[in-house]
Amino acid sequence: MREVAESDVSGFLTALRQGDDDHPPLSATSAARAVVAVRGLHRFALLDGLVPDDVAHEVKPPTPARRLPKAVPVESVVALIEAAGTLEGPRGLRDKALLELLYGTGARISEAVGLAVDDLDRGQSTVRLAGKGGKERIVPVGSYALRAVEEYLVRARPALAANSRGGVRGGALFLNARGGALSRQSAWSILRSAAERAGGAHGVDATAISPHTLRHSFATHLLDGGADVRVVQELLGHASVTTTQVYTLVTVDRLREVYATSHPRARS
């Protein structure tokens, strides 16, 4: 190892990224893992006195490409919500209210299923969400979501609560068929089932719908509508605006698309 120089380590990284006739090029993530392992080996050798210098210290792993959040068009969100409400009985009202609230507030699924009835202030049209690290935030609730939740509370939740043998502990807002608090897994299943029932309506692709789809769509549609990124940061409960700014990349892509298809001199 004493004969290895920094140029050898950086050359190794370059070879990983470029590939050759026998080895396909590695992604930034895979190459980064390999470089981290090499750095760890050289650091161990230095600490153990096997080499005088850590020649790999200055070779930084490549930064993986930032994954853009996948939002869906407003029409697809509406199709999802309407599909959720097609179930007969209390479940349809509950499912529609859940999806309306997820899209109307940008809440994480875990935040939504953790809501108590008292967290919803119907007079002020707001909801109190408990985010990561127990940090709470107050988020406005739109008229569509508020109306769907009201209908669920009046016409569906009492029937679901009646199925609970020991009563509903903690006054959970969203209940399962047994009268207990709805789980995150069940909420994800509701979203996936709604996507399948939408059946491709308005571009709904069930395979592309994830637990964060409505949250991503909430943020992207706000920014598309002219909302300030710091306001969206507060609504999402992000500790840093840097986390929220990834959505602005999606919006710029949308602006380019509109420009390319609309401006008379956008293309030669």
Long-range contacts (C-beta under 8 A, 24 or more apart in sequence): 1-42, 1-45, 1-50, 1-51, 2-51, 2-52, 4-42, 4-55, 5-55, 6-55, 6-56, 6-58, 6-59, 8-55, 9-35, 9-38, 9-42, 9-55, 9-56, 9-59, 10-59, 12-38, 13-59, 13-61, 13-62, 17-62, 27-64, 28-62, 28-63, 28-64, 28-65, 29-64, 31-61, 31-62, 32-61, 32-62, 32-63, 32-64, 33-61, 35-59, 35-60, 35-61, 35-62, 36-61, 66-246, 66-249, 68-246, 68-249, 68-250, 68-253, 69-212, 69-216, 69-219, 69-220, 69-246, 69-247, 69-250, 70-208, 70-210, 70-213, 70-216, 71-213, 71-216, 71-217, 71-219, 71-220, 71-221, 71-250, 72-203, 72-204, 72-208, 72-209, 72-213, 72-217, 73-202, 73-203, 74-217, 74-221, 75-202, 75-203, 76-198, 76-201, 76-202, 76-203, 76-204, 77-103, 77-214, 77-217, 78-202, 79-198, 79-201, 79-202, 79-204, 80-191, 80-194, 80-195, 80-198, 80-204, 80-209, 80-214, 81-194, 82-198, 83-194, 83-195, 83-197, 83-198, 83-199, 83-201, 83-204, 84-190, 84-191, 84-193, 84-194, 84-197, 85-148, 86-197, 89-156, 89-159, 90-152, 90-155, 90-156, 90-157, 90-159, 90-160, 91-156, 91-177, 93-148, 93-151, 93-152, 93-155, 93-156, 94-152, 94-156, 94-157, 94-160, 94-174, 94-175, 94-182, 95-190, 95-194, 96-148, 96-152, 97-145, 97-148, 97-149, 97-151, 97-152, 97-156, 97-174, 98-174, 98-182, 98-187, 98-190, 99-190, 99-191, 99-194, 99-214, 100-144, 100-145, 100-148, 100-149, 101-127, 101-141, 101-145, 101-148, 101-149, 102-191, 102-214, 102-215, 102-218, 103-145, 103-214, 103-217, 103-218, 104-141, 104-142, 104-144, 104-145, 104-146, 104-218, 105-129, 105-139, 105-140, 105-141, 105-145, 105-218, 105-235, 106-139, 106-214, 106-215, 106-218, 106-219, 106-222, 106-235, 106-236, 107-139, 107-215, 108-211, 108-212, 108-215, 109-184, 109-187, 109-188, 109-191, 109-211, 109-212, 110-184, 112-174, 112-187, 113-172, 113-174, 113-181, 113-182, 113-183, 113-184, 113-186, 113-187, 115-172, 115-173, 115-174, 116-170, 116-171, 116-172, 116-173, 117-153, 117-171, 117-172, 117-173, 118-171, 119-173, 120-149, 120-173, 122-146, 122-150, 129-237, 131-237, 132-237, 135-237, 135-239, 137-234, 137-235, 137-237, 139-235, 149-173, 184-211, 187-211, 216-247, 219-244, 219-247, 220-247, 220-250, 220-251, 223-247, 223-248, 223-250, 223-251, 224-251, 224-254
